[in-house]
């Protein structure tokens, strides 16, 4: 009785051009090139790390596919036919280019760091933290070129062809690898002159008595101020005297005495250290935020990416991004 089973889904080399022209040809060409280079099937097998019979079968299948004889084989020698000479001349350069490409990819992963890196960061963090470290990185790795792209909208790794991105806050994108570099501190700040004239809030509720400066992000949302009160997270959106879509303008408005703003550590620390700004509500600073260096996968990282990630992580951790403790209003 005839079988009623469905036909096999495995491609038949005689009817599948791809299986015939690629799988057979690739193995056969590699075996063929090895035999020519080594002068015998036995030495070609040693070079390829396979059995002599496997080399012979691969070359035989290639000859059958080409419908020509490539070698004249005797018990004492293996020499190319005229057709073999022509085929070797045609394919040798291509195989060399393939092997060179393989070696280059291996060198990019395992050799000295070299090549191009496309880096993304927010404007403030990029200017204040990342850019000042690039010269030292390139002095250490002179064969790596850097392109630093600054913007407030998180970069698209695929569309923007980003290799490494710096992000901060809370990481909620499960599709990327986010390596935490350091914790991020959020600080409510005012200018020293403002604090002397108006005082500073002692509680979160007292923020309503002060003019504030808000930040609008590229999505159009105004960023909430966040605090820890009684062990709970409390989000607060103050009535703003000024709102900007640029973090540097928020900082400048606070320095000019226009009101209070909650800012990340890297924006405020220098001005806090030199006394231009004073901080308040540090005991209610939100936790569980950080500065992250992000990339798409841990697998097959080129040497230049591994070097950049390790270098920047170490150097940023060496830099003290933590803001000084609150300076009481009226302190001179």
Backbone torsions as a table, in degrees:
resi	resn	phi	psi	omega
1	UNK	NA	133.0	-178.2
2	UNK	-62.7	146.3	179.2
3	UNK	-72.3	139.4	178.1
4	UNK	-104.7	6.0	-179.2
5	UNK	-67.7	153.0	-179.9
6	UNK	-70.2	150.2	179.6
7	UNK	-64.0	153.2	180.0
8	UNK	-63.4	142.4	177.7
9	UNK	-88.2	-3.7	-179.9
10	UNK	-74.5	126.0	-177.9
11	UNK	-60.4	140.2	175.3
12	UNK	-92.4	120.1	-178.1
13	UNK	-53.4	-28.3	-178.1
14	UNK	-74.5	-19.8	-179.4
15	UNK	-115.2	-10.5	-179.1
16	UNK	-105.2	103.3	-176.8
17	UNK	-60.1	-36.2	-178.3
18	UNK	-65.4	-46.7	179.9
19	UNK	-62.2	-38.6	-177.8
20	UNK	-72.7	-47.0	-171.6
21	UNK	-81.1	-26.0	-178.2
22	UNK	-100.1	-58.7	-174.3
23	UNK	-59.6	-47.8	-179.2
24	UNK	-69.4	-45.9	-175.6
25	UNK	-65.0	-43.9	-177.0
26	UNK	-59.9	-52.1	-180.0
27	UNK	-62.0	-40.4	-178.4
28	UNK	-67.6	-42.2	-179.4
29	UNK	-65.2	-43.0	179.6
30	UNK	-62.5	-42.1	177.2
31	UNK	-65.0	-43.3	179.7
32	UNK	-59.6	-48.3	-179.7
33	UNK	-61.6	-41.0	-179.8
34	UNK	-64.3	-40.8	179.6
35	UNK	-64.2	-43.1	179.1
36	UNK	-62.4	-45.8	-177.1
37	UNK	-64.8	-39.0	-175.0
38	UNK	-92.6	-18.7	177.6
39	UNK	84.5	0.1	178.1
40	UNK	-161.0	157.6	178.0
41	UNK	-68.8	-35.8	-178.1
42	UNK	-65.4	-47.0	-179.2
43	UNK	-70.6	-32.3	175.3
44	UNK	-63.4	-39.3	178.5
45	UNK	-63.3	-40.7	177.8
46	UNK	-63.7	-41.0	-179.4
47	UNK	-65.1	-40.6	-178.3
48	UNK	-83.9	-12.7	180.0
49	UNK	73.8	28.7	177.8
50	UNK	-130.4	174.9	-179.0
51	UNK	-74.8	155.1	179.7
52	UNK	-60.4	-38.5	-179.0
53	UNK	-64.9	-34.3	178.6
54	UNK	-66.9	-39.5	176.7
55	UNK	-63.1	-45.0	-178.7
56	UNK	-61.9	-43.6	-179.7
57	UNK	-64.4	-40.1	-179.8
58	UNK	-63.5	-43.9	178.7
59	UNK	-66.4	-39.0	179.6
60	UNK	-62.5	-43.6	179.2
61	UNK	-64.3	-37.1	177.7
62	UNK	-64.5	-43.7	177.8
63	UNK	-61.2	-40.6	179.2
64	UNK	-64.7	-38.6	-179.5
65	UNK	-67.7	-41.4	-179.4
66	UNK	-80.5	-17.8	-177.3
67	UNK	59.8	40.0	174.6
68	UNK	-141.1	161.7	174.5
69	UNK	-99.2	125.0	-175.2
70	UNK	-95.3	-31.0	-177.5
71	UNK	-126.1	148.5	165.1
72	UNK	-102.0	116.1	-175.1
73	UNK	-108.0	131.2	170.1
74	UNK	-128.5	176.3	179.3
75	UNK	-67.4	-19.9	-175.7
76	UNK	-109.6	-18.7	-174.0
77	UNK	-152.4	160.3	174.5
78	UNK	-132.5	116.1	-178.8
79	UNK	-127.8	155.8	179.9
80	UNK	-77.2	143.1	169.2
81	UNK	-78.7	174.2	176.3
82	UNK	-60.0	-42.3	177.9
83	UNK	-64.8	-36.3	177.1
84	UNK	-63.0	-40.4	176.7
85	UNK	-60.1	-45.6	-180.0
86	UNK	-63.7	-43.4	-178.4
87	UNK	-65.4	-41.5	179.5
88	UNK	-63.0	-43.1	-180.0
89	UNK	-62.2	-33.6	-177.5
90	UNK	-77.9	-38.7	-171.4
91	UNK	-100.4	-15.8	-174.0
92	UNK	-61.0	-44.4	-178.4
93	UNK	-63.7	-39.7	179.1
94	UNK	-64.9	-42.6	178.3
95	UNK	-64.0	-40.5	177.4
96	UNK	-60.4	-39.2	178.9
97	UNK	-66.6	-38.7	177.3
98	UNK	-62.7	-46.5	-179.3
99	UNK	-65.6	-35.8	177.1
100	UNK	-64.8	-41.2	178.3
101	UNK	-63.5	-41.0	177.8
102	UNK	-62.5	-44.9	179.2
103	UNK	-63.0	-38.1	179.5
104	UNK	-65.6	-41.3	178.5
105	UNK	-65.0	-39.3	178.0
106	UNK	-65.6	-38.4	-179.3
107	UNK	-67.9	-36.5	178.2
108	UNK	-63.0	-31.8	-179.8
109	UNK	-86.5	-39.7	-170.3
110	UNK	-109.6	-18.2	-176.2
111	UNK	-88.3	-170.7	177.7
112	UNK	-59.3	141.2	-179.0
113	UNK	-58.7	130.8	176.7
114	UNK	-158.7	163.0	180.0
115	UNK	109.8	-166.6	-172.3
116	UNK	-110.9	140.9	175.8
117	UNK	-123.5	133.8	176.9
118	UNK	-110.3	114.7	-170.2
119	UNK	-115.2	142.3	178.4
120	UNK	-121.7	142.6	176.1
121	UNK	-157.4	159.1	172.5
122	UNK	-65.6	160.6	-174.9
123	UNK	-61.4	-49.3	-177.2
124	UNK	-65.5	-48.2	-178.8
125	UNK	-67.7	-38.5	178.9
126	UNK	-62.7	-44.2	-178.7
127	UNK	-71.1	-43.2	-170.6
128	UNK	-85.8	-31.8	-171.6
129	UNK	-114.9	-50.2	-172.9
130	UNK	-75.2	-54.8	-175.0
131	UNK	-56.4	-42.0	-180.0
132	UNK	-63.3	-16.5	-178.9
133	UNK	-94.9	-9.9	-173.2
134	UNK	-68.6	-35.4	179.9
135	UNK	-62.4	-44.5	178.9
136	UNK	-64.8	-36.7	177.5
137	UNK	-62.6	-44.9	-177.2
138	UNK	-74.1	-24.3	171.9
139	UNK	-67.4	-34.9	178.4
140	UNK	-77.6	-37.1	-177.4
141	UNK	-127.0	77.7	-172.9
142	UNK	-67.3	-16.2	-178.4
143	UNK	-92.2	7.2	177.9
144	UNK	-106.8	125.8	175.1
145	UNK	-100.1	149.4	-173.3
146	UNK	-124.4	136.6	169.3
147	UNK	-122.7	114.0	-177.6
148	UNK	-103.7	121.1	-179.1
149	UNK	-110.7	123.8	-177.6
150	UNK	-108.4	136.5	177.7
151	UNK	-176.1	156.4	-177.9
152	UNK	-85.6	-21.8	178.4
153	UNK	-82.9	131.2	179.1
154	UNK	-55.4	129.7	-177.1
155	UNK	-70.1	148.6	174.4
156	UNK	-88.8	114.2	-175.5
157	UNK	-57.5	-39.8	-176.0
158	UNK	-79.6	-57.1	-175.0
159	UNK	-63.7	-37.6	-178.0
160	UNK	-92.8	0.0	179.0
161	UNK	54.1	47.8	-178.6
162	UNK	-86.3	133.6	175.7
163	UNK	-88.0	-47.0	-176.7
164	UNK	-139.1	138.1	178.3
165	UNK	-128.5	143.6	172.8
166	UNK	-101.8	127.2	178.2
167	UNK	-134.1	160.1	178.7
168	UNK	-142.9	163.6	-175.7
169	UNK	109.3	-130.6	174.9
170	UNK	-115.6	131.8	-177.9
171	UNK	-90.2	119.8	-178.4
172	UNK	-120.6	3.0	-179.7
173	UNK	-90.9	104.0	-176.4
174	UNK	-75.8	-7.8	-175.9
175	UNK	-89.0	-1.9	178.5
176	UNK	-122.4	159.3	173.0
177	UNK	-88.9	122.6	-179.4
178	UNK	-119.5	109.9	179.4
179	UNK	-96.9	116.8	-178.9
180	UNK	-71.2	125.8	179.8
181	UNK	-89.9	-58.3	178.6
182	UNK	-147.0	163.3	173.7
183	UNK	-67.8	154.1	176.6
184	UNK	-112.8	128.7	179.7
185	UNK	-103.5	132.3	174.5
186	UNK	-103.3	130.3	-172.8
187	UNK	-129.6	133.6	173.2
188	UNK	-86.5	125.6	-172.8
189	UNK	-128.1	156.1	171.4
190	UNK	-145.6	161.2	175.7
191	UNK	-71.4	155.6	178.9
192	UNK	-60.3	-38.8	-179.7
193	UNK	-65.6	-41.2	178.0
194	UNK	-62.4	-44.4	-178.6
195	UNK	-61.8	-39.3	178.5
196	UNK	-65.8	-38.9	-175.2
197	UNK	-79.9	-35.7	-170.2
198	UNK	-122.7	-7.8	-175.1
199	UNK	75.8	178.3	-179.8
200	UNK	-126.0	150.4	179.1
201	UNK	-66.6	138.8	177.0
202	UNK	-94.3	-18.8	178.1
203	UNK	-135.0	164.8	178.6
204	UNK	-62.2	-37.9	-178.3
205	UNK	-63.2	-26.7	-178.4
206	UNK	-75.9	-6.8	177.2
207	UNK	-61.0	-28.7	-179.2
208	UNK	-62.9	-17.0	-178.4
209	UNK	-88.0	-2.5	-174.6
210	UNK	-122.0	145.1	171.8
211	UNK	-68.5	141.4	-177.2
212	UNK	-126.7	161.3	178.8
213	UNK	-121.1	123.0	-176.0
214	UNK	-106.8	163.4	178.7
215	UNK	-118.7	128.7	174.6
216	UNK	-103.4	128.1	-177.2
217	UNK	-91.7	167.6	-174.5
218	UNK	-56.6	-26.4	178.3
219	UNK	-69.7	-12.2	-177.2
220	UNK	100.1	-10.7	-178.6
221	UNK	-78.5	140.8	171.4
222	UNK	-86.3	132.4	-173.7
223	UNK	-72.0	125.9	174.6
224	UNK	-66.3	149.3	167.0
225	UNK	-86.7	141.7	-174.3
226	UNK	-126.4	140.8	-177.8
227	UNK	-141.7	161.7	169.2
228	UNK	-107.7	115.5	-178.8
229	UNK	-128.8	117.7	179.9
230	UNK	61.1	33.9	179.2
231	UNK	79.2	3.2	-179.5
232	UNK	-118.1	148.5	176.5
233	UNK	-78.2	130.5	178.3
234	UNK	-124.6	124.9	177.5
235	UNK	-102.0	141.8	-171.5
236	UNK	-142.3	129.7	176.0
237	UNK	-117.2	97.6	-174.7
238	UNK	-72.0	157.3	171.6
239	UNK	-68.9	122.3	-170.9
240	UNK	-96.3	137.6	169.6
241	UNK	-78.4	-34.8	179.3
242	UNK	-139.0	144.9	173.4
243	UNK	-133.5	131.1	178.7
244	UNK	-126.5	158.0	171.8
245	UNK	-104.0	20.5	-179.7
246	UNK	-135.1	121.6	-176.1
247	UNK	-64.2	-32.4	178.5
248	UNK	-66.8	-33.7	177.3
249	UNK	-71.0	-34.0	174.1
250	UNK	-60.9	-47.8	178.9
251	UNK	-59.7	-44.9	-177.9
252	UNK	-64.1	-38.6	178.7
253	UNK	-62.3	-39.9	177.8
254	UNK	-66.9	-43.7	177.2
255	UNK	-59.7	-32.2	-179.6
256	UNK	-81.1	1.6	177.3
257	UNK	81.8	20.0	-177.2
258	UNK	-79.8	-10.1	179.8
259	UNK	150.0	-162.3	-177.4
260	UNK	-103.8	153.4	172.7
261	UNK	-147.3	149.8	172.3
262	UNK	-97.6	121.9	-173.4
263	UNK	-131.1	152.7	175.0
264	UNK	-71.1	156.6	-174.6
265	UNK	-51.2	-44.9	-174.0
266	UNK	-66.4	-21.6	178.0
267	UNK	-80.2	-37.0	-168.8
268	UNK	-100.5	-20.7	-166.6
269	UNK	-59.6	-44.8	-177.6
270	UNK	-61.2	-43.6	-179.3
271	UNK	-69.9	-30.7	175.4
272	UNK	-69.8	-40.5	-178.7
273	UNK	-66.4	-38.3	-177.3
274	UNK	-89.9	5.1	172.2
275	UNK	86.8	3.5	177.7
276	UNK	-70.8	-32.9	179.6
277	UNK	-116.9	155.6	169.6
278	UNK	-125.0	154.6	-175.5
279	UNK	-113.7	158.0	176.5
280	UNK	-148.1	166.5	177.0
281	UNK	60.8	27.0	-180.0
282	UNK	-60.9	-29.9	-179.1
283	UNK	-68.7	-14.3	178.3
284	UNK	-108.5	15.1	-178.9
285	UNK	-61.6	137.3	-180.0
286	UNK	-70.1	149.5	177.6
287	UNK	-107.1	-172.1	173.4
288	UNK	61.4	33.7	172.9
289	UNK	-124.0	158.7	-176.0
290	UNK	-159.0	170.7	170.1
291	UNK	-100.2	130.7	-173.5
292	UNK	-125.5	148.2	168.4
293	UNK	-111.3	126.5	-166.7
294	UNK	-122.6	147.4	176.5
295	UNK	-155.8	171.3	-169.5
296	UNK	-82.1	-34.5	-174.2
297	UNK	-154.8	147.4	174.4
298	UNK	-80.9	-16.9	-174.7
299	UNK	-83.3	140.2	172.3
300	UNK	58.3	38.1	177.7
301	UNK	-69.3	129.1	173.4
302	UNK	-62.5	154.9	-178.3
303	UNK	-58.6	-34.9	-178.4
304	UNK	-65.7	-36.1	178.6
305	UNK	-71.3	-42.4	178.5
306	UNK	-61.8	-42.1	-179.6
307	UNK	-64.3	-42.3	-178.2
308	UNK	-66.7	-45.1	-179.1
309	UNK	-61.5	-46.5	-178.9
310	UNK	-66.1	-42.8	-178.1
311	UNK	-63.5	-50.7	-176.2
312	UNK	-67.2	-37.6	178.2
313	UNK	-60.6	-47.0	-178.5
314	UNK	-65.4	-44.8	-176.1
315	UNK	-70.0	-37.7	179.5
316	UNK	-69.8	-36.0	176.7
317	UNK	-67.0	-29.3	177.4
318	UNK	-70.8	-29.4	-178.8
319	UNK	-81.6	133.4	-178.4
320	UNK	-85.5	101.0	178.6
321	UNK	-89.0	-5.5	-177.4
322	UNK	-70.4	137.8	-179.9
323	UNK	-82.5	149.7	176.9
324	UNK	-62.0	160.4	178.2
325	UNK	-65.9	164.8	-178.3
326	UNK	-54.3	134.4	174.4
327	UNK	-102.4	118.8	-175.2
328	UNK	-58.1	146.3	176.9
329	UNK	-59.2	139.8	178.9
330	UNK	88.5	-6.3	179.5
331	UNK	-69.9	134.2	-177.4
332	UNK	-105.7	NA	NA
